[in-house]
Amino acid sequence: MHIAPGYDVDHPASLTAVVINYQTPDLLETAVRSFHRAYPTVPLLVIDNGSQDDSRARIEALGQELGPVLTPLLLEENIYHGPAMHRA
């Protein structure tokens, strides 16, 4: 496991990272795995903006794999990036 330099797993920062996705499941999976490798205890909120591809299934699979550190928010329609960030 490669943890980011200066990151203390025993004393993580008090924050939640947010990723907005819309029909980019490969990029999403790469980003989530990369972030989790570097910051394994930082909570990650993954918002899907109403994707019609397999993004939702991939988010659910990542949630099963990573456990409670990943929280999915699956929106029914694309509300676009800014409003999705506001939801976070």
ABEGO torsion letter per residue (X at the ends): XBBBBGBBAABBBBBBBBBBBBGBAAAAAAAAAAAAAABAABBBBBBBBGBABAAAAAAAAAAAAAEAABBBBBBABBAEAAAAAAAX
